[in-house]
Amino acid sequence: METAKLKKFAQFARRSLLEQVSAKLKLVLAENSAARRESTEAIKKLEEAIKGHGKEQVIERVAYIWFNRFCALRFMDVNRYNRVNVVSPADPGQFQPEILAEAKMGHIDEDMVHDKVRQQIFALLDGKAPSRDPQGEAYRLLVVAACNFWNKAMPFLFQRIDDYTELLMPDDLLSGNSILAYTREAMTPDACEDVEVIGWLYQFYISEKKDEVFDGLKKNKKITPENIPAATQLFTPHWIVRYLVENSLGRLWLLNRPGSKLIEQMDYYIKPEQAETDFLRIGKPEEIKICDPACGSGHMLTYAFDLLYAIYEEEGVDPAEIPEKILTNNLYGIEIDERAGELAAFALTMKARAKQRRFFNKGVKPNICVLENVHFDEGELKNYMDFVGRDLFTAPLQTTLRQFEEADNFGSLIRPDVTDVDGMLRILESKNVSGQLFISMTHQKVQQALRQADYLSPKYHVVIANPPY
């Protein structure tokens, strides 16, 4: 893949988005801003986020969110996964996004945009609502509606936008110098033939921050947990990915099916010099569990998807069932970087959609776990144990619940003490804590810690990771 253009765009996009989000933040937080009158709850959440994480972190996070969404929408436009293009024109010779051009002609998808918002958009476009930029305002509403529409199929990337991320959305999305114009120019149809373009864009997006982090190291500045992703996110070249996946997953399958034709598509496979007799026995493809413990934007997993698809085909499985089987049974990713984890899940969803036209309707979500810190206050677990039953809380379980206090620092190096995580989760999920506010909040945190522990428990046939990891 030609990456020079992608690198230039992604680095420019980060600088531009940080600047635009920062300007919007100043605007919405002004004492007499319209946002303070019209979006009081969103402003409250924004101020809480700034208090908890700092203004710089909030700006960085919102800029990430919009970069990821714009790139994802462009990828889906090019591959005709959107019913109507959201960030791209209908034809290359045109400039205006198709969704806006259609709205100006009175056509708005009723499934995507609910009635109240449709009326707002028509009022803006017909000049019946006061606005200094009616088309820009109408288009912003259409983009938000499109993101919310995709929430059902891809909640990991398109969280419902009813908070401050909408308030901080860049203003200029329609001019020739807008972030979307540059996105279309960089993400050409050729570049969007392979979902790996998303991984390259993310690496380049954070490359300047990575340089800042390493410059800080030279001045004896420690890398803080929030800067670990920028320092460690490296997009593994495709030949290395192929070598690793073919000589792990591919090798395991060939050992179990010596007559398999899979070998014909594995150019980087190295055949063992001697016959092997000691290997994991696999009865059917659904049994294989593969994990990338530092999955980044999913490059290892997307190639593993390709090999698994060939394996299922060879076993005579109905092609319409294969994508769902792979994402449900076979592939698992662990990551500490929220943005990268979202992109890994998106990449796998795109691989599945490319193979199965109706995949979005199936409600299948990739098994990608973004590890988050889970902290329990003094006495909180004691009160919870008293309520649900102390006999459940063995010493290993109590230790495990405490192991995620610095998950963003240790990531998949954490080794949970508890063994039967799945069984413990089932017991706790059956407990009724409704009506007990504080117990209920602890209940959610306990389950979150155990779900993360479940991903980290050693239960995989194949573990593939980037060599530096």
KEKEBA-685318 format. One record per residue (C-alpha): residue number from 1; x, y, z. Coordinates in steps of 0.5 Angstrom, whole numbers, always signed. Layout:
+-----+-------+-------+-------+
!   n !    xx !    yy !    zz !
+-----+-------+-------+-------+
! NUM !     X !     Y !     Z !
...
+-----+-------+-------+-------+
END
This chain:
+-----+-------+-------+-------+
!   n !    xx !    yy !    zz !
+-----+-------+-------+-------+
!   1 !    +0 !    +0 !    +0 !
!   2 !    +3 !    +7 !    -2 !
!   3 !    +3 !   +10 !    +5 !
!   4 !    +6 !   +17 !    +4 !
!   5 !    +0 !   +21 !    +2 !
!   6 !    -4 !   +17 !    +8 !
!   7 !    +2 !   +20 !   +13 !
!   8 !    +2 !   +27 !   +11 !
!   9 !    -6 !   +27 !   +11 !
!  10 !    -6 !   +23 !   +18 !
!  11 !    -1 !   +28 !   +21 !
!  12 !    -5 !   +34 !   +18 !
!  13 !   -11 !   +32 !   +21 !
!  14 !    -9 !   +31 !   +28 !
!  15 !    -6 !   +38 !   +28 !
!  16 !   -13 !   +41 !   +25 !
!  17 !   -18 !   +37 !   +29 !
!  18 !   -14 !   +39 !   +36 !
!  19 !   -14 !   +46 !   +33 !
!  20 !   -22 !   +46 !   +31 !
!  21 !   -24 !   +42 !   +38 !
!  22 !   -20 !   +47 !   +42 !
!  23 !   -23 !   +53 !   +39 !
!  24 !   -30 !   +49 !   +40 !
!  25 !   -29 !   +48 !   +47 !
!  26 !   -27 !   +55 !   +48 !
!  27 !   -34 !   +57 !   +45 !
!  28 !   -38 !   +52 !   +48 !
!  29 !   -35 !   +54 !   +55 !
!  30 !   -36 !   +61 !   +55 !
!  31 !   -41 !   +64 !   +60 !
!  32 !   -46 !   +66 !   +56 !
!  33 !   -46 !   +61 !   +50 !
!  34 !   -52 !   +58 !   +47 !
!  35 !   -49 !   +51 !   +49 !
!  36 !   -50 !   +53 !   +56 !
!  37 !   -57 !   +54 !   +55 !
!  38 !   -59 !   +49 !   +50 !
!  39 !   -55 !   +43 !   +52 !
!  40 !   -54 !   +44 !   +60 !
!  41 !   -53 !   +36 !   +61 !
!  42 !   -47 !   +36 !   +56 !
!  43 !   -44 !   +42 !   +58 !
!  44 !   -44 !   +39 !   +65 !
!  45 !   -41 !   +32 !   +63 !
!  46 !   -36 !   +36 !   +59 !
!  47 !   -34 !   +40 !   +65 !
!  48 !   -33 !   +34 !   +69 !
!  49 !   -29 !   +30 !   +64 !
!  50 !   -24 !   +36 !   +64 !
!  51 !   -24 !   +36 !   +72 !
!  52 !   -22 !   +29 !   +72 !
!  53 !   -18 !   +28 !   +66 !
!  54 !   -15 !   +35 !   +64 !
!  55 !   -17 !   +40 !   +58 !
!  56 !   -12 !   +37 !   +54 !
!  57 !   -14 !   +30 !   +55 !
!  58 !   -21 !   +31 !   +53 !
!  59 !   -19 !   +35 !   +47 !
!  60 !   -14 !   +30 !   +45 !
!  61 !   -20 !   +24 !   +46 !
!  62 !   -25 !   +28 !   +42 !
!  63 !   -21 !   +29 !   +36 !
!  64 !   -19 !   +22 !   +36 !
!  65 !   -26 !   +20 !   +36 !
!  66 !   -28 !   +25 !   +30 !
!  67 !   -22 !   +22 !   +26 !
!  68 !   -24 !   +15 !   +27 !
!  69 !   -31 !   +16 !   +25 !
!  70 !   -30 !   +20 !   +19 !
!  71 !   -25 !   +15 !   +16 !
!  72 !   -29 !   +10 !   +18 !
!  73 !   -35 !   +13 !   +14 !
!  74 !   -31 !   +14 !    +8 !
!  75 !   -29 !    +7 !    +8 !
!  76 !   -36 !    +5 !    +8 !
!  77 !   -38 !   +10 !    +3 !
!  78 !   -32 !    +8 !    -2 !
!  79 !   -34 !    +0 !    -1 !
!  80 !   -42 !    +2 !    -2 !
!  81 !   -44 !    +0 !    +6 !
!  82 !   -47 !    +6 !    +7 !
!  83 !   -54 !    +6 !    +4 !
!  84 !   -53 !   +14 !    +1 !
!  85 !   -46 !   +17 !    +2 !
!  86 !   -45 !   +20 !    +8 !
!  87 !   -38 !   +24 !    +7 !
!  88 !   -37 !   +23 !    +0 !
!  89 !   -41 !   +25 !    -6 !
!  90 !   -45 !   +21 !   -11 !
!  91 !   -40 !   +22 !   -17 !
!  92 !   -33 !   +23 !   -17 !
!  93 !   -34 !   +30 !   -21 !
!  94 !   -38 !   +33 !   -15 !
!  95 !   -36 !   +36 !    -9 !
!  96 !   -42 !   +36 !    -4 !
!  97 !   -43 !   +29 !    +0 !
!  98 !   -49 !   +25 !    -3 !
!  99 !   -53 !   +25 !    +4 !
! 100 !   -53 !   +33 !    +4 !
! 101 !   -55 !   +33 !    -4 !
! 102 !   -61 !   +28 !    -3 !
! 103 !   -63 !   +32 !    +3 !
! 104 !   -63 !   +39 !    -1 !
! 105 !   -68 !   +35 !    -6 !
! 106 !   -73 !   +33 !    +0 !
! 107 !   -70 !   +26 !    +1 !
! 108 !   -68 !   +24 !    +8 !
! 109 !   -67 !   +16 !   +10 !
! 110 !   -73 !   +15 !   +15 !
! 111 !   -69 !    +9 !   +18 !
! 112 !   -63 !   +13 !   +19 !
! 113 !   -66 !   +20 !   +21 !
! 114 !   -72 !   +21 !   +26 !
! 115 !   -77 !   +25 !   +25 !
! 116 !   -76 !   +31 !   +29 !
! 117 !   -69 !   +32 !   +26 !
! 118 !   -71 !   +31 !   +19 !
! 119 !   -76 !   +37 !   +21 !
! 120 !   -70 !   +41 !   +23 !
! 121 !   -66 !   +39 !   +17 !
! 122 !   -71 !   +41 !   +12 !
! 123 !   -73 !   +48 !   +16 !
! 124 !   -65 !   +50 !   +16 !
! 125 !   -65 !   +48 !    +8 !
! 126 !   -71 !   +52 !    +7 !
! 127 !   -69 !   +58 !   +10 !
! 128 !   -75 !   +57 !   +16 !
! 129 !   -70 !   +57 !   +21 !
! 130 !   -65 !   +62 !   +23 !
! 131 !   -58 !   +60 !   +22 !
! 132 !   -51 !   +63 !   +19 !
! 133 !   -49 !   +57 !   +16 !
! 134 !   -56 !   +53 !   +14 !
! 135 !   -52 !   +48 !   +10 !
! 136 !   -47 !   +47 !   +15 !
! 137 !   -51 !   +46 !   +21 !
! 138 !   -56 !   +41 !   +17 !
! 139 !   -50 !   +37 !   +15 !
! 140 !   -48 !   +36 !   +22 !
! 141 !   -54 !   +34 !   +24 !
! 142 !   -54 !   +29 !   +18 !
! 143 !   -47 !   +26 !   +20 !
! 144 !   -49 !   +26 !   +28 !
! 145 !   -55 !   +22 !   +25 !
! 146 !   -51 !   +17 !   +21 !
! 147 !   -46 !   +16 !   +27 !
! 148 !   -52 !   +14 !   +31 !
! 149 !   -55 !   +10 !   +26 !
! 150 !   -49 !    +5 !   +26 !
! 151 !   -49 !    +5 !   +33 !
! 152 !   -53 !    -1 !   +33 !
! 153 !   -49 !    -5 !   +29 !
! 154 !   -42 !    -2 !   +31 !
! 155 !   -43 !    +1 !   +38 !
! 156 !   -36 !    +0 !   +40 !
! 157 !   -34 !    +6 !   +34 !
! 158 !   -41 !    +9 !   +34 !
! 159 !   -43 !   +11 !   +41 !
! 160 !   -49 !   +15 !   +41 !
! 161 !   -48 !   +22 !   +40 !
! 162 !   -52 !   +25 !   +45 !
! 163 !   -46 !   +28 !   +49 !
! 164 !   -40 !   +33 !   +49 !
! 165 !   -37 !   +30 !   +43 !
! 166 !   -43 !   +33 !   +39 !
! 167 !   -42 !   +40 !   +42 !
! 168 !   -34 !   +39 !   +40 !
! 169 !   -35 !   +37 !   +33 !
! 170 !   -31 !   +41 !   +28 !
! 171 !   -35 !   +47 !   +24 !
! 172 !   -33 !   +47 !   +17 !
! 173 !   -34 !   +40 !   +14 !
! 174 !   -36 !   +42 !    +7 !
! 175 !   -31 !   +47 !    +4 !
! 176 !   -25 !   +45 !    +0 !
! 177 !   -21 !   +46 !    +6 !
! 178 !   -25 !   +42 !   +11 !
! 179 !   -22 !   +36 !   +14 !
! 180 !   -27 !   +31 !   +10 !
! 181 !   -24 !   +34 !    +4 !
! 182 !   -18 !   +32 !    +6 !
! 183 !   -20 !   +25 !    +8 !
! 184 !   -23 !   +24 !    +1 !
! 185 !   -17 !   +26 !    -2 !
! 186 !   -12 !   +21 !    +2 !
! 187 !   -17 !   +15 !    +2 !
! 188 !   -18 !   +14 !    -5 !
! 189 !   -22 !    +8 !    -8 !
! 190 !   -15 !    +4 !    -9 !
! 191 !   -13 !    +5 !    -1 !
! 192 !   -20 !    +3 !    +1 !
! 193 !   -20 !    -4 !    -2 !
! 194 !   -16 !    -6 !    +4 !
! 195 !   -19 !    -5 !   +11 !
! 196 !   -11 !    -4 !   +13 !
! 197 !   -12 !    +3 !   +11 !
! 198 !   -15 !    +4 !   +17 !
! 199 !    -9 !    +2 !   +21 !
! 200 !    -4 !    +6 !   +17 !
! 201 !    -8 !   +12 !   +18 !
! 202 !    -8 !   +11 !   +26 !
! 203 !    -1 !   +10 !   +27 !
! 204 !    +1 !   +16 !   +23 !
! 205 !    -4 !   +20 !   +26 !
! 206 !    -1 !   +19 !   +33 !
! 207 !    +6 !   +19 !   +30 !
! 208 !    +8 !   +26 !   +32 !
! 209 !    +5 !   +25 !   +39 !
! 210 !   +10 !   +19 !   +39 !
! 211 !   +16 !   +23 !   +37 !
! 212 !   +14 !   +28 !   +43 !
! 213 !   +14 !   +22 !   +48 !
! 214 !   +21 !   +20 !   +46 !
! 215 !   +23 !   +27 !   +46 !
! 216 !   +21 !   +27 !   +53 !
! 217 !   +24 !   +21 !   +55 !
! 218 !   +31 !   +24 !   +53 !
! 219 !   +30 !   +29 !   +58 !
! 220 !   +28 !   +24 !   +63 !
! 221 !   +21 !   +25 !   +63 !
! 222 !   +17 !   +18 !   +65 !
! 223 !   +12 !   +15 !   +60 !
! 224 !    +5 !   +16 !   +63 !
! 225 !    +0 !   +11 !   +62 !
! 226 !    -4 !   +15 !   +57 !
! 227 !    +2 !   +16 !   +53 !
! 228 !    +4 !    +9 !   +53 !
! 229 !    -1 !    +8 !   +46 !
! 230 !    +3 !   +13 !   +43 !
! 231 !   +10 !   +10 !   +44 !
! 232 !    +8 !    +3 !   +43 !
! 233 !    +3 !    +3 !   +37 !
! 234 !    +7 !    +0 !   +31 !
! 235 !    +3 !    -2 !   +25 !
! 236 !    +6 !    -9 !   +23 !
! 237 !    +8 !   -10 !   +16 !
! 238 !    +4 !   -15 !   +12 !
! 239 !    +9 !   -20 !   +11 !
! 240 !   +11 !   -20 !   +18 !
! 241 !    +3 !   -21 !   +20 !
! 242 !    +3 !   -27 !   +14 !
! 243 !    +9 !   -30 !   +17 !
! 244 !    +7 !   -30 !   +24 !
! 245 !    +0 !   -32 !   +23 !
! 246 !    +1 !   -38 !   +17 !
! 247 !    +7 !   -41 !   +22 !
! 248 !    +2 !   -41 !   +28 !
! 249 !    -5 !   -42 !   +26 !
! 250 !    -4 !   -45 !   +19 !
! 251 !    +1 !   -50 !   +22 !
! 252 !    -4 !   -52 !   +27 !
! 253 !    -9 !   -53 !   +22 !
! 254 !    -4 !   -57 !   +17 !
! 255 !    -2 !   -61 !   +23 !
! 256 !    -9 !   -63 !   +24 !
! 257 !   -11 !   -64 !   +17 !
! 258 !    -5 !   -66 !   +13 !
! 259 !    -8 !   -66 !    +7 !
! 260 !   -11 !   -59 !    +7 !
! 261 !   -10 !   -55 !    +1 !
! 262 !    -9 !   -49 !    +6 !
! 263 !    -1 !   -49 !    +4 !
! 264 !    -2 !   -47 !    -3 !
! 265 !    -4 !   -40 !    +0 !
! 266 !    +1 !   -39 !    +5 !
! 267 !    +7 !   -36 !    +2 !
! 268 !   +11 !   -35 !    +8 !
! 269 !   +10 !   -42 !   +11 !
! 270 !   +16 !   -46 !   +13 !
! 271 !   +15 !   -53 !   +13 !
! 272 !   +18 !   -57 !   +19 !
! 273 !   +24 !   -61 !   +17 !
! 274 !   +21 !   -67 !   +21 !
! 275 !   +14 !   -70 !   +22 !
! 276 !   +11 !   -67 !   +29 !
! 277 !    +7 !   -72 !   +33 !
! 278 !    +6 !   -67 !   +39 !
! 279 !    +1 !   -62 !   +38 !
! 280 !    -6 !   -59 !   +40 !
! 281 !   -12 !   -63 !   +37 !
! 282 !   -17 !   -60 !   +33 !
! 283 !   -24 !   -63 !   +31 !
! 284 !   -27 !   -57 !   +27 !
! 285 !   -25 !   -50 !   +26 !
! 286 !   -30 !   -47 !   +31 !
! 287 !   -26 !   -50 !   +37 !
! 288 !   -20 !   -46 !   +35 !
! 289 !   -19 !   -40 !   +39 !
! 290 !   -14 !   -34 !   +37 !
! 291 !   -11 !   -28 !   +41 !
! 292 !    -7 !   -22 !   +40 !
! 293 !    -6 !   -20 !   +47 !
! 294 !    -4 !   -13 !   +44 !
! 295 !    -8 !   -13 !   +38 !
! 296 !    -7 !    -5 !   +36 !
! 297 !   -12 !    -4 !   +30 !
! 298 !   -13 !   -11 !   +29 !
! 299 !    -8 !   -13 !   +23 !
! 300 !    -6 !   -20 !   +26 !
! 301 !   -13 !   -21 !   +27 !
! 302 !   -16 !   -19 !   +20 !
! 303 !   -11 !   -24 !   +17 !
! 304 !   -12 !   -29 !   +21 !
! 305 !   -20 !   -28 !   +19 !
! 306 !   -17 !   -29 !   +12 !
! 307 !   -14 !   -36 !   +13 !
! 308 !   -20 !   -38 !   +18 !
! 309 !   -25 !   -37 !   +12 !
! 310 !   -21 !   -41 !    +8 !
! 311 !   -21 !   -47 !   +13 !
! 312 !   -28 !   -46 !   +14 !
! 313 !   -29 !   -46 !    +6 !
! 314 !   -25 !   -53 !    +6 !
! 315 !   -29 !   -56 !   +11 !
! 316 !   -35 !   -55 !    +7 !
! 317 !   -39 !   -50 !   +12 !
! 318 !   -44 !   -45 !    +9 !
! 319 !   -41 !   -39 !    +6 !
! 320 !   -47 !   -35 !    +9 !
! 321 !   -45 !   -37 !   +16 !
! 322 !   -37 !   -37 !   +16 !
! 323 !   -36 !   -29 !   +18 !
! 324 !   -41 !   -30 !   +24 !
! 325 !   -37 !   -36 !   +26 !
! 326 !   -30 !   -33 !   +26 !
! 327 !   -32 !   -27 !   +30 !
! 328 !   -36 !   -31 !   +35 !
! 329 !   -32 !   -37 !   +36 !
! 330 !   -25 !   -36 !   +34 !
! 331 !   -22 !   -29 !   +34 !
! 332 !   -20 !   -25 !   +41 !
! 333 !   -16 !   -18 !   +42 !
! 334 !   -14 !   -15 !   +48 !
! 335 !   -12 !    -8 !   +48 !
! 336 !   -10 !    -2 !   +53 !
! 337 !   -11 !    +4 !   +47 !
! 338 !   -19 !    +5 !   +47 !
! 339 !   -18 !    +8 !   +40 !
! 340 !   -14 !    +2 !   +37 !
! 341 !   -19 !    -3 !   +40 !
! 342 !   -25 !    +1 !   +37 !
! 343 !   -21 !    +0 !   +30 !
! 344 !   -19 !    -7 !   +31 !
! 345 !   -27 !    -9 !   +32 !
! 346 !   -29 !    -4 !   +26 !
! 347 !   -23 !    -8 !   +21 !
! 348 !   -26 !   -15 !   +23 !
! 349 !   -33 !   -12 !   +22 !
! 350 !   -31 !   -10 !   +15 !
! 351 !   -28 !   -16 !   +14 !
! 352 !   -34 !   -20 !   +15 !
! 353 !   -39 !   -15 !   +12 !
! 354 !   -34 !   -16 !    +5 !
! 355 !   -36 !   -23 !    +6 !
! 356 !   -43 !   -23 !    +8 !
! 357 !   -48 !   -18 !    +5 !
! 358 !   -53 !   -18 !   +11 !
! 359 !   -48 !   -18 !   +16 !
! 360 !   -49 !   -12 !   +20 !
! 361 !   -56 !   -14 !   +21 !
! 362 !   -54 !   -20 !   +25 !
! 363 !   -52 !   -16 !   +31 !
! 364 !   -45 !   -20 !   +32 !
! 365 !   -40 !   -16 !   +35 !
! 366 !   -32 !   -18 !   +35 !
! 367 !   -29 !   -20 !   +41 !
! 368 !   -24 !   -14 !   +43 !
! 369 !   -23 !   -13 !   +50 !
! 370 !   -20 !    -6 !   +51 !
! 371 !   -18 !    -6 !   +59 !
! 372 !   -20 !    -1 !   +63 !
! 373 !   -18 !    +1 !   +70 !
! 374 !   -23 !    -2 !   +76 !
! 375 !   -22 !    +1 !   +82 !
! 376 !   -25 !    -1 !   +89 !
! 377 !   -26 !    +4 !   +95 !
! 378 !   -24 !    +2 !  +102 !
! 379 !   -30 !    -2 !  +105 !
! 380 !   -33 !    -2 !   +98 !
! 381 !   -32 !   -10 !   +96 !
! 382 !   -33 !   -12 !  +104 !
! 383 !   -40 !    -9 !  +103 !
! 384 !   -41 !   -12 !   +97 !
! 385 !   -39 !   -19 !   +99 !
! 386 !   -44 !   -18 !  +105 !
! 387 !   -50 !   -17 !  +100 !
! 388 !   -48 !   -23 !   +95 !
! 389 !   -45 !   -28 !  +100 !
! 390 !   -38 !   -28 !  +103 !
! 391 !   -37 !   -36 !  +101 !
! 392 !   -36 !   -34 !   +93 !
! 393 !   -31 !   -29 !   +95 !
! 394 !   -24 !   -33 !   +95 !
! 395 !   -18 !   -30 !   +96 !
! 396 !   -16 !   -31 !   +89 !
! 397 !   -22 !   -28 !   +87 !
! 398 !   -21 !   -22 !   +91 !
! 399 !   -14 !   -21 !   +89 !
! 400 !   -16 !   -21 !   +81 !
! 401 !   -21 !   -16 !   +83 !
! 402 !   -15 !   -11 !   +85 !
! 403 !   -11 !   -13 !   +79 !
! 404 !   -14 !    -8 !   +75 !
! 405 !   -13 !    -2 !   +78 !
! 406 !    -7 !    +0 !   +73 !
! 407 !   -10 !    -4 !   +67 !
! 408 !    -8 !    +2 !   +63 !
! 409 !    -1 !    +1 !   +65 !
! 410 !    +0 !    -7 !   +65 !
! 411 !    -5 !    -9 !   +60 !
! 412 !    -5 !   -16 !   +58 !
! 413 !    +1 !   -17 !   +63 !
! 414 !    -4 !   -18 !   +68 !
! 415 !    -5 !   -25 !   +70 !
! 416 !   -11 !   -26 !   +74 !
! 417 !   -11 !   -31 !   +80 !
! 418 !   -18 !   -33 !   +79 !
! 419 !   -19 !   -40 !   +75 !
! 420 !   -26 !   -41 !   +74 !
! 421 !   -28 !   -34 !   +71 !
! 422 !   -33 !   -36 !   +67 !
! 423 !   -37 !   -40 !   +72 !
! 424 !   -36 !   -34 !   +77 !
! 425 !   -39 !   -29 !   +72 !
! 426 !   -45 !   -33 !   +71 !
! 427 !   -46 !   -34 !   +78 !
! 428 !   -46 !   -26 !   +79 !
! 429 !   -50 !   -24 !   +73 !
! 430 !   -56 !   -28 !   +76 !
! 431 !   -56 !   -24 !   +83 !
! 432 !   -61 !   -19 !   +83 !
! 433 !   -58 !   -12 !   +86 !
! 434 !   -64 !    -8 !   +83 !
! 435 !   -66 !    -2 !   +88 !
! 436 !   -59 !    -2 !   +92 !
! 437 !   -56 !    +4 !   +88 !
! 438 !   -49 !    +3 !   +91 !
! 439 !   -49 !    -5 !   +91 !
! 440 !   -51 !    -4 !   +84 !
! 441 !   -45 !    +0 !   +82 !
! 442 !   -40 !    -4 !   +85 !
! 443 !   -44 !   -10 !   +82 !
! 444 !   -42 !    -7 !   +75 !
! 445 !   -35 !    -6 !   +77 !
! 446 !   -34 !   -13 !   +79 !
! 447 !   -37 !   -16 !   +73 !
! 448 !   -33 !   -11 !   +69 !
! 449 !   -26 !   -14 !   +72 !
! 450 !   -28 !   -21 !   +71 !
! 451 !   -30 !   -20 !   +64 !
! 452 !   -23 !   -17 !   +63 !
! 453 !   -20 !   -23 !   +67 !
! 454 !   -24 !   -28 !   +62 !
! 455 !   -20 !   -25 !   +56 !
! 456 !   -13 !   -26 !   +60 !
! 457 !   -14 !   -33 !   +62 !
! 458 !   -10 !   -38 !   +59 !
! 459 !   -15 !   -41 !   +54 !
! 460 !   -12 !   -40 !   +47 !
! 461 !   -10 !   -45 !   +42 !
! 462 !    -6 !   -39 !   +38 !
! 463 !    -3 !   -33 !   +41 !
! 464 !    +0 !   -28 !   +36 !
! 465 !    +3 !   -22 !   +38 !
! 466 !    +8 !   -16 !   +35 !
! 467 !   +15 !   -18 !   +36 !
! 468 !   +17 !   -12 !   +40 !
! 469 !   +11 !   -14 !   +45 !
+-----+-------+-------+-------+
END
